[in-house]
Amino acid sequence: MFPTPLYVILDRAAARGRELPALLEAVLAGGGRVVQLREKTMPMAELFPLARTLRERCRRAGALFIVNDRADLALALEADGLHVGQEDLPAAAARRILRPGMILGVSTHDEPQARRAREDGADYIAVGSIFPTGTKAGFQLVGLDLLRELRPRLGVPVVAIGGITEANAAQVMEAGADAAAVISAVCGTPDPREATARLLEVMRRPGRGPDGR
C-alpha cells in the first residue's frame, strides 16, 4: 500500500513558521512519498486552496496524499485517502461515504479499537503513541509491545505513530510496523529534506526490501 515506509504528517503547528507547500517540497526532495495533511483550525475558505495545491503537487510526484479528519475535504480534493481518529467521524461511516479505491486509515490505542477499525473497513491501522510525544496533548502511551502483538493479528498494514525519531525508527520497524508516521521529526527540524532522507535510510536498513519491509 505504501510506496515508502515513512509517512510524513504536515502540520502547521509543528512547521516552525514554514509554509506547507515549501515543507512538502522538502519532504518530496528527501524521498518521502506518503503525506498526510493535518490541519485543525484553519477556516475552510483558506484550507481548501492550500490543500488543493498540496494535493496537486503530490499527484505530480506520485506521492499518496491523505487528509486528516475532514471527509468533505478529502472527497472534494479527490485525495488518495482519509485518516480518522477515535474522536472523529466513525470509521464505518467514513467507509460508506468514501469513493471506491480511497484509502481509509484509523488511529487506535488498544487491541479492541484496532480490531473494530479493521471490521469497519480500515485499509491501514495506526497504533500509538509508541513513544512519548509533545505533538498531541493527552496522548496515550502504548509502547512497542502493543505493536508487536497486533501486527500478526490484524491482516492489514500497521502504521506506528507517536514520538518516532531517527534515533528510534529502527526499533519501530523491527517491531513489525509497515510504516512509521512522523510530525516533529520532519516538520520541526532545521532541514526537513535531510530529516526525511535520513529517516528513510534508517528504516530501509540492510535486511529489508526496497519498500522498507
KEGUVO-232601 format. One line per field, with one value per residue (C-alpha): x, y, z; residue in three letters; residue number from 1. Coordinates in steps of 0.25 Angstrom, whole numbers, plus 5000, padded with zeros to 4 digits. Layout:
px	X	...
py	Y	...
pz	Z	...
residu	ALA	...
num	NUM	...
//
This chain:
px	5000	5011	5021	5031	5031	5032	5018	5020	5009	5009	5005	5006	5007	5020	5025	5033	5026	5029	5019	5013	5016	5031	5031	5024	5035	5046	5039	5038	5052	5056	5049	5036	5024	5013	5008	4996	4991	4987	4980	4970	4968	4969	4956	4951	4952	4967	4969	4963	4972	4984	4980	4978	4992	4998	4989	4993	5008	5007	5000	5011	5021	5014	5012	5000	4992	4983	4974	4973	4959	4951	4944	4938	4951	4957	4945	4945	4960	4959	4970	4976	4970	4965	4970	4961	4963	4955	4948	4946	4935	4934	4941	4929	4922	4935	4936	4922	4924	4938	4939	4943	4958	4960	4969	4963	4973	4969	4976	4976	4981	4978	4974	4959	4960	4969	4960	4948	4955	4958	4944	4939	4947	4961	4971	4982	4982	4991	4995	5001	5006	5018	5027	5025	5021	5019	5011	4997	4993	4987	4994	4992	5006	5005	5019	5025	5019	5005	5011	5017	5005	4995	5004	5001	4987	4981	4983	4984	4996	5000	5006	5013	5011	5016	5029	5037	5050	5063	5068	5057	5051	5058	5052	5038	5041	5047	5035	5027	5022	5019	5021	5024	5017	5025	5022	5032	5043	5042	5033	5041	5055	5064	5065	5053	5059	5071	5062	5053	5065	5072	5059	5057	5071	5069	5056	5062	5073	5080	5071	5059	5054	5053	5039	5045	5039
py	5000	5010	5014	5017	5013	5027	5034	5049	5057	5072	5081	5096	5096	5087	5094	5106	5116	5109	5109	5096	5096	5098	5088	5078	5081	5077	5064	5060	5064	5055	5043	5044	5038	5037	5050	5054	5068	5070	5084	5086	5101	5108	5112	5104	5116	5117	5102	5097	5105	5101	5086	5086	5092	5081	5070	5074	5074	5060	5055	5060	5054	5040	5042	5038	5050	5047	5057	5056	5057	5064	5054	5066	5072	5058	5056	5070	5069	5054	5051	5037	5035	5040	5037	5038	5037	5031	5045	5048	5042	5028	5019	5011	5024	5029	5016	5017	5031	5030	5027	5013	5012	5023	5019	5019	5020	5019	5023	5013	5011	4997	4984	4985	4999	4992	4981	4990	4998	4986	4982	4995	4995	5002	4999	5002	5004	5014	5010	5019	5026	5017	5027	5040	5051	5066	5068	5063	5067	5055	5045	5030	5023	5009	5005	4995	4983	4986	4988	4974	4968	4974	4973	4958	4958	4969	4965	4980	4989	4995	5009	5013	5027	5036	5041	5034	5040	5036	5030	5020	5018	5005	4999	5002	4995	4983	4982	4980	4993	4994	5009	5020	5033	5045	5060	5067	5058	5065	5077	5082	5080	5091	5083	5075	5069	5064	5059	5051	5045	5041	5034	5027	5022	5017	5010	5003	4997	4984	4972	4980	4981	4994	4997	4996	4983
pz	5000	5004	4994	5005	5020	5024	5026	5028	5034	5030	5042	5043	5058	5056	5044	5051	5042	5029	5018	5016	5001	5003	5014	5004	4994	5004	5008	4993	4991	5002	4996	5004	4996	5007	5012	5021	5023	5038	5040	5051	5052	5038	5032	5020	5011	5013	5015	5002	4993	5001	5001	4986	4984	4993	4986	4972	4976	4982	4969	4960	4969	4970	4985	4993	4999	5011	5018	5033	5039	5028	5019	5012	5008	5004	4995	4989	4986	4981	4991	4992	5005	5019	5033	5045	5060	5071	5073	5058	5048	5051	5042	5038	5034	5027	5019	5014	5008	5002	4987	4983	4984	4994	5006	5020	5032	5046	5059	5070	5084	5088	5082	5083	5075	5065	5063	5061	5051	5043	5044	5040	5027	5030	5020	5030	5045	5052	5066	5077	5084	5082	5090	5098	5089	5090	5077	5083	5097	5106	5097	5102	5102	5097	5094	5085	5091	5086	5072	5073	5078	5068	5055	5052	5057	5048	5034	5029	5029	5042	5044	5057	5062	5073	5077	5066	5062	5055	5068	5070	5056	5054	5067	5061	5048	5056	5064	5051	5046	5031	5032	5043	5043	5048	5050	5058	5053	5040	5041	5053	5048	5042	5029	5026	5013	5021	5032	5022	5015	5028	5033	5021	5021	5035	5032	5020	5027	5022	5022	5017	5003	4995	5001	5015	5019
residu	MET	PHE	PRO	THR	PRO	LEU	TYR	VAL	ILE	LEU	ASP	ARG	ALA	ALA	ALA	ARG	GLY	ARG	GLU	LEU	PRO	ALA	LEU	LEU	GLU	ALA	VAL	LEU	ALA	GLY	GLY	GLY	ARG	VAL	VAL	GLN	LEU	ARG	GLU	LYS	THR	MET	PRO	MET	ALA	GLU	LEU	PHE	PRO	LEU	ALA	ARG	THR	LEU	ARG	GLU	ARG	CYS	ARG	ARG	ALA	GLY	ALA	LEU	PHE	ILE	VAL	ASN	ASP	ARG	ALA	ASP	LEU	ALA	LEU	ALA	LEU	GLU	ALA	ASP	GLY	LEU	HIS	VAL	GLY	GLN	GLU	ASP	LEU	PRO	ALA	ALA	ALA	ALA	ARG	ARG	ILE	LEU	ARG	PRO	GLY	MET	ILE	LEU	GLY	VAL	SER	THR	HIS	ASP	GLU	PRO	GLN	ALA	ARG	ARG	ALA	ARG	GLU	ASP	GLY	ALA	ASP	TYR	ILE	ALA	VAL	GLY	SER	ILE	PHE	PRO	THR	GLY	THR	LYS	ALA	GLY	PHE	GLN	LEU	VAL	GLY	LEU	ASP	LEU	LEU	ARG	GLU	LEU	ARG	PRO	ARG	LEU	GLY	VAL	PRO	VAL	VAL	ALA	ILE	GLY	GLY	ILE	THR	GLU	ALA	ASN	ALA	ALA	GLN	VAL	MET	GLU	ALA	GLY	ALA	ASP	ALA	ALA	ALA	VAL	ILE	SER	ALA	VAL	CYS	GLY	THR	PRO	ASP	PRO	ARG	GLU	ALA	THR	ALA	ARG	LEU	LEU	GLU	VAL	MET	ARG	ARG	PRO	GLY	ARG	GLY	PRO	ASP	GLY	ARG
num	1	2	3	4	5	6	7	8	9	10	11	12	13	14	15	16	17	18	19	20	21	22	23	24	25	26	27	28	29	30	31	32	33	34	35	36	37	38	39	40	41	42	43	44	45	46	47	48	49	50	51	52	53	54	55	56	57	58	59	60	61	62	63	64	65	66	67	68	69	70	71	72	73	74	75	76	77	78	79	80	81	82	83	84	85	86	87	88	89	90	91	92	93	94	95	96	97	98	99	100	101	102	103	104	105	106	107	108	109	110	111	112	113	114	115	116	117	118	119	120	121	122	123	124	125	126	127	128	129	130	131	132	133	134	135	136	137	138	139	140	141	142	143	144	145	146	147	148	149	150	151	152	153	154	155	156	157	158	159	160	161	162	163	164	165	166	167	168	169	170	171	172	173	174	175	176	177	178	179	180	181	182	183	184	185	186	187	188	189	190	191	192	193	194	195	196	197	198	199	200	201	202	203	204	205	206	207	208	209	210	211	212	213
//
